[in-house]
């Protein structure tokens, strides 16, 4: 039996996220296990008189393709992608991860090679077209989340279809406050970090580009970060999951990085000069996402969390940092995770995961549900 929530999700992606219009061309890229959602997207696209195109992907085949790829392969792929991206109006990327270790045996250099050469077409797509990214519920993802598949399936559809209009209104006061803030201080267990966000725009996220969604992000002034942050959630990157990650900064640069895989994390941070600087600071506010599952699309939206991201800055919140790396790492500040505070210009804004300023209390979970 068809789940009616898939039709609801497809409609949300096309009308809320992409604001699809008649005769617009939309590229639907998904893994083979996401066919039920792709089918609904195709039907919905035609119902809105848009024109869908479909790419089916497979992680096992992709791993083999990456392992043997010379530079010329990515140079041609970048050229092809650039041309087809010029011909579309919107893009949906659906990820259906079955094995989070599928790419674990691919050398980091291979990902760096691909990221470097494919960056022009990827940047063109992100900067010039409407796009949205989401994860489809799979057995592998359910196992990673320590949930039964049925429970995980329901969870994904529920967190993906929250009231994004209500969330948008609640985020506006936080954006206004961040836009006029200079100094930020973050404290938690193993964390005491200061930086400036002066004159860098903040961006509200309420289902336009990510589903599920729920964050407001900006970036630190590149050389302003000082102190240490210790993350209390798993930090996955290119098929490897890092735990107990701690980063120490001096004048913006990561001068010390430790984890359960210290050698490997430093190798990633040495990808290029920008990988040791921060490209994003964001506050997570999705009221239905509470626990980490090692999937950053969900984890970075956890209520009571923040993420502080080594690598590339987004064009919407530019701080001048460029890198082939963009590695979202999440710190949860709710009491059961050790608590913690966020200060803006020496004023307490959020304590133990809950906003304390009156104008921001609409973002606390009980007010968003």
N, C-alpha and C positions, 0 to 999 in steps of 0.2 A: 504494500500500500504506500502511496506517495505521501510523504510528510508535508503538510501544508506550510510548515515553517520554512521549508526550502524555497517555496514560492514567495513567501514574505521577505526572506533574505535576498533573493534575486531582485525583487522589486526595490528594496532598500538600496542595494548596490547601484542600480541603474538610475533611480530617481533622486535619492538623497546624495549618494557619494559622487556620482558622475553627472547628475542632472542632464541625462541624455535627451537629445532632441531628434526630431524627424530627420531622416537621411544621414545622420551621423554614423560613422563607421567605428565599430568597437571591436578591438582584438581581445578575445577571451583565451587566456593562457592558463592551462590547468594540468595537474597530474592526472593520470588515468583513473585513479580511484575517486576523483572528484566529479565524475561524469553525472551523477544525479543533480548536482548544482549547476553544472554546465548546461545540461538539458533545459533546466528552468530559465537560465539566463538567455539561451537562444530563443526560447518561446517568448519570453518577456520583451527581449529586444525587438523582435518582429512585431509584437503587439503595440510597441511605441513607434513603429515604422522606422526603426534604426536598422543598421545592416551589421550582423555579427560575423566575425571570422574566428576560427578556433585553431589553437595550437595545443596538442597533447604532449605532455612531458613525462619522462620516466627517470627516476633517480639512479637506478642501476646502470642504465645506458649512459646517463650523463657522467657518472663516475668514470666509466671506461673512456668516454670521449675526452674528458679532462686529462686523464693520466698520460695520454700519448700526444697531446696537442702541441704542435710547434707554433711559433709566433704568427706565422702566416695564416693559420686557421682562424685565429681571433681577429686578425686584421681584416680578413674577408668577411667574417661574421659581423664585425662592427660596421663595415660598409653596407652589407645587406640590411642590417637592422636600422641603420640611419635612413635608408630609403623607404622601408616599409613604415617606419614610425612617422615619416612625413605624410604618409597617405591615410593615417587613421586620426580619429578625433579623441578616442578614449581607449583605456587599457585596463583590463581586469587580470590580476595575477593571483591564482589560487594555488596554494601549496598544500600538498597532502603527504606529509612526511610519515613514512612507515618505519624507518630505521634511522635514528639520529646519529648513528655511527657510520652511516653509509659512506660518507666522505672522509672518515677519520684516517684512512691510509693514503689519502691524496696529500702530497707534500705541500706545505704552506706556500712554497715558491710558485706552484702551479696556480693557486688562487690569486696570488699577487700578480702574476703574469696576466691572467684573464681580466682582473679588475683594472689593471693599468691600461690595457689595450682597448677594452670595451667601454671605458669611461666616457668617451665622447658621445656614443649613441645612448648610453644609459642616462647621462646628464640631459641630453636633448629630450628624451622621453619625459623625464621628471619635470623639467623646466617648462616644457611647451605643450604638454598634453594633459588631459584629465586622466587620472589614474587612481586605482584603489587596490590594496593588497589585503588578502585574508588567508587564514589557514582552515583547511577542511578537516573535520574530525576523522581520525583513523585509529586503528587498533594500536599502532605504534605510539601515537601521541597519547592515547588513553593510558597505556602502560607507563609512559614517562610521567604522567600526571598522577599515577597510582590510583586510577579510577577504573571501574568497569566501563566497557565500551558504551553501554546504554546510558550510564550516568554521564559519561564524558560528552556523548553526542548531544544530550539535552543541555548540558552546561555550555557547550560552544554556541549552540543556537540561542540560548538565553542571553549570554553576555554580548553576543553580536548584535542583538536587536533591542538593546536598551533604548530609552527615550532620548535620542540624541538632540532633539530640539530643546528639551528641558536642560540637558547638559550644556548646550551652547549658551543659554541664558545665564546659567550659574557660573560659567567660566569667565564671563565678561569682566566682573570686578577684579578677578585675579590677574587677568591680562593688563588691566589699567594700572594695577599696583606694580606689577613687574616692569611695565614700561617706564615708570618714574623712579624705579629703584636703582641705587648705585651698588652698595655693598651687600653681599649675601654671606651669611655664616651658617654652616651645617654642623651639627653635633650629633653623635651617637656613640655606641660602643666602638672603640678603635677609630673614631672619626672626629676630627676637628679641622674644618676646612673653611677658608675664606677666599672670596673672589669678587670681582665686579661684573655687573651686567649693564653698566651705564651705556645708554644710547644704542643698545642692541635690541631690535624688536622682539616681542614675544608673540607666539603663534598659538591660537586655540585649535585643538584637534577634537572633533566630535563626529567622526564617521566619514569624513571626506576622503581621506587617503588610506586609512587603516580601518579594518573591521576585525575584531573589536577595537574600540577606540576609547579615549578618555585621558588626555594629558594637555598641559600647556607647557610649551618649550621655548627656550631662548638659547643663548650661548654666553659663556664668560668672555670678558675681554682677554685676549689670548695669553698675555703675559702676567695676568693678575692672580692666578691660582697659587695658593700657598697652603701647606698643611698636608694632612693625611686623610684618606677616605678608605674605609674597610667595608666591602660589600658583604651582605649576609644572604645572598641568593646565588644559585648556580649561574655561571657566566659562559654560555655556549658560544663557540666561534668556529666556523668551518669544520664541523663534525667533532670537535673536541670540547668537553665541558670542564671548565675551571671552577674550583671552589676556594673559598677563603682568600679571595683576591684583595690585596691591599696596595694602594698607590700613594706615593709621597711626591709632593710637588714643590718645586722652587721656581718662583717667577714664571709660572705657567707650564713648566716642563716636568714630565714624570722622571724623577731622578732615581726612584727605587720602586720596583714592582715585585711583589711576592705572591705566591699562590701555591696550591698543591702541586702545580707543574710550573715552577718558577722559570726554568730554562725556556720552556715553550712559550710562556707568556711574553718574555722579553724578546724572543725571536719575532713575534708578531708586532710588538711595539717598535721594533727596529726596521719595519717594512719601509718606512720613509721618515723624513723629518717630522711631518705632521702627525704621525701616529702617537707621538709622545706628548701631544698637546690636546686640549679638550675642544670638541666641536659642538657639544650640546649639553645643556642642563635642563631637565624637565621634571615636572611634578605630575604623578599619576593619580587619577581620580575616578576610575571606573568602579562603581560601588559593588559590582557583582564579581569582580576579580580580586581574590583575597590571598591566595597562596601561590608561590612560585611553582612552575612546572618545567622550567628549563626551556621554554619557548618564548623568545623575547617579544614576539608580537602580542602575547598575553601579559608577560611578566612586567613589561615597562608601563602597563596601565594599572597595576595593582593599587587599590585604594590605600592611602597612607604611605606611598612609596615615592622615591625620586630616582632618576637615573642620571648618571654623569658619565659622558661618553668620550673616550679617546678617539681622535681621528677627525674625519671630514666634518665641517660645519655645513648646515643647510643654507641654501641661498636666501630663504625667507628670514633667517636669523644669522647673518654672516659676521664672523669675527676674523676673517682672513686666513683661517686654517684650512689647508688642503691636504688630503691624504687618500690613499686607496683603501684605508681602514675606516670603518665607522662601527664601533663596538659598544653597543648599549649595555651598561652594567647597572644593576638595580640594588638599591638599599631600601629596605622596608623599615619604617620608624614606628610602627605600632607597638604597644607594650609587650606583646608576646614575642616580638623580635628584638627586644632590648630598648625600645623607645628611641627618642631623639627629637631634636628641635630644628626648626628653620627660622632664621632671623633675616628680615629685610631692613637695612639701615638701622640695625640695633633694636628693632621692634620684633617681638615674638609673633610669628605669623601662624605657625603650625606646631603643635606639641603632641608628641606620641601619635602622630598620624592624623590628628584632627585639627582643623582650622579653628583658631581662637578669635580672630577678628570677625566682628558681627557681619560685615559685608561679604565675608568669604564662607560663612557657615552653610550656605546653600550647596557647597561642594562636599559637605560631609555626607557619608553614605545614607543616613536616615532621611536626608532631604532630597536625594537623587533617585531613590527607589520608588 
